[in-house]
């Protein structure tokens, strides 16, 4: 996983790019009709149900746009929300509030949707040892926000990108000439480059799991697109020699069944690539 400093840098870059994209040389709508010295107040109104996410990010955005803005937080990230709730009040320069309005809403609506979906998986897995993981199936440019939302919803983050963990999937294995060669080459590469990265290897069947185990120690085996019965067999075969992860089309309806097979993790790209934004609104008061 990436460090806290790296994560904070990613968030800062997201804010910087979003401001460049949305405000550019100026918010001419506000500049045209609102006096520069005018002050106002607005509330972040909840119009949906779910798990709130993005309040801390909103604070960062408004701070970057105008440090003199004042935010009165009423609800924190991770809290359950219902229609009519107010997440926070923002007060100060009217022009500054409007500059940050759309960026804050876009981020919070998506983050809250992801946190809500993640939390639904967390609830499905209660009573088992299995944890829900996200994937790299994120929106380009805002991965840090989406993975942050997963954490807020109670899930855990998989690798952040291609550089912070080794993950040998089907194409790597096929291009390398097989599982054993892929693992051996990877270990040599890590040693030669003095890299301390964990290795995850994908298995497509029980024979491949046996080959992974025989090829040497790995951090986790990705049990990909297995049915329930073969997942149970895979967990028994691995027998605690490394961590286990189920993936491949796992839904809310099937998650608990895979968890009961004994896997340590379930990964789901749907946490980030298949969500409907929660309805939030910033209203002047």
Buried (B, 14 or more C-beta within 10 A) or exposed (E): BBEEEEBEEBBEEBBEEBBEEBBEEEBEEBEEEBEEEEBBBBBBBBEBEBBBBBBBBBBBBBBBBBEEBEBEBBBEBBBEBEEEBBBBBBBBBBBBBBBBBBBBBBBBBBBBBBBBBBBBBBEBBEEBEBBBBBBBBBEEEBBBBBBBBBBBBBBBBBBBEEEBBBBBBEEBBEEBEEBBEBBBBBBEEBEEEEEEBBBBBBBBBBEBBBBBBEBEEBBBBBBBBBEEEBBBBBBEBBEEEBBBBBBBEBEEEBBBBBBBBBBBBBBBBBBBBEBEBBBBBBEEE
